[in-house]
Amino acid sequence: MFEFIRNHQRWMYGILLILIVPSFVLVGVSSYTDKGSDANTVATVDGQKITQQQWDNAQRSQIERYRQAMGDKFDQKVLDTPEARQAILDSLINERVITAEIARSHLTVTDPVLAAFYSEAFQGNVQEYQAAAARLGLTTAGLDARVRRDLAEQQLNSAIQASAFAPRTIASRLSDMSEQEREVQELLFPAAQYLAQVKVTDAMVKAFYDKNTKLFEVPASVKAEYVVFDPASLDSQVAVSDAEVEAFYKANSSRFGTAEQRTASHILVKVAPTATAAERATAQAKAQAILAEVRKAPAQFASIAKAKSEDVGSAELGGDLGVVAKDTFSKPVEAALYKLKQGEISDLVSDEYGVHILTLSALKPAAIKSFDEAKADIVAELKKQKLSKKYSELAEVFTNTLYEQAESLKPAADKLKLKVETIDGLTRTPSPALAQAPFANAKFLAALFSDDAIKNKRNTEPVQAGPNTLIAGRVIAFKPASKRPLAEVDAVIRQRVTMEEAASMARKAGEAKLAAVKARDDASGFGSANMVSRNKQPSIAMAAAIEVLRADVSKLPAYVGVEVPGQGYGVYRIGKVAQGAAPDPARRKAEMEQINGAVGAQDLYHFIDGLKQKSKVKLTHALPTATLATN
């Protein structure tokens, strides 16, 4: 019925964002057109370059996405690792190779398909459509192109994944394996108990220092001044008079009104378009009986609708249709709704869906904000207009002053009443935590670390750091890349080497025990027996549980040795293997679907891997190495 899309508007809008946002999260809008420079290229796909800036922007976008989704619970250190950065670069490359394949395969999304998608997502609401494009920083044409591309990618992915399947014997075997339980005893050799035996010499510290030079590298950095020129920085120079506010209110009074708002409910008795006269008469009689019941007990409209309305979508809500909007309902229903008074119940209304009984559950009359109520909004809007105009007028003055007096930012700042800020220890690749700072702009950093800025201490050119935002800087001091002296990191290295040596001792002791029990079964020293399976949280370390479940148990008892991260070395004795109860048919079916999905994902992975070879993907980057903590 016509209620479904309206009732699921948020859901459909969510589908749209899920479909198109991840690509921008990982790639960024500019990445589809920005060719980059040779010196700044980290990879090439089909001859197209992926730049360091695009890579950095992708990481910042992903961090911001997770921050918005998780709030205070989000720890961005999780994404600030070489592995996370590599995953983002892989996503950028995958995006490019799929785009290239779509072009090669001439996959297209027709206008009717795009229109059908938008019809569900926006219900023909042009304002919502335009707002969605604006939120992504796109024009509506750009949004159309992006959605077409993503729908085409869905076609490509679905063609591969939908054809994947696994034999039933494999699915059954995997189901059986998930139910299998293994009785395990643990004998742990904790690294901590060997710490006292470790003797770290100066030679060992020096050897670690020389072998792991990248851990101690300090990137080049600058102490710099910078000045930001944007409309907000001109706030004190712009004022809005009461006369201007009053004139704006009078000229735009219609903008400060709210239209009448009607909230309605209905009960539907369905009539098929092909119904006979007799069937229509029967439906009419049924609706007439319900109407009599409703008129007798108007307060029970919702419960009657829930029990007797044949519009499944709204019946569950007591017939609620929500706020009435123009052109949402059929013409007969809409006409009837606009004639009703609050609480009034309509006569029977027929349309192509059947026979309706309508009621107006709420009516909010049209209203207009008073001048005092609208004043703050008007002041803000007029001030924004003036600031934008002032910015346009003074942007050239800002730029010219920077060039004319290139030895200092102060003349430009004084002339435009701006503030000169200072930052120390700024590197070419700032921490993602500073991603939103204007000085983290990649173009500004490139200008700040240019030879002219470093050697001559001259003002950089003004750089566009955002909409209506210019930033310029000047290097005060430059520190070239260096290596931390050994004395500075000696204590940290000693601690690291001590832990490694203790872990090595624990491993040797554990391996000796493992060899002994394999030669001659001996359960002495092992802990109590526990059952370990694939579908329950293990009572032993996860790394150990994985190896225990992977072990060959054709001959029992079986033994495995495992390095347990953060603990030491464990030896595990597998004494019994028990097969759990067989899953019910519904679960078997669900597991079969999961296995087919996994096979499909693997097929897609290999397909994309083949596309990378076809697109001649080349990596030219060097991943940043995590630095050794000094505290």
Order of alpha helices (4+ residues) and beta strands (2+ residues): alpha-alpha-beta-beta-alpha-alpha-alpha-alpha-alpha-alpha-beta-alpha-beta-beta-alpha-beta-beta-alpha-alpha-alpha-beta-alpha-beta-beta-beta-alpha-alpha-beta-alpha-alpha-beta-beta-beta-alpha-beta-alpha-beta-beta-alpha-beta
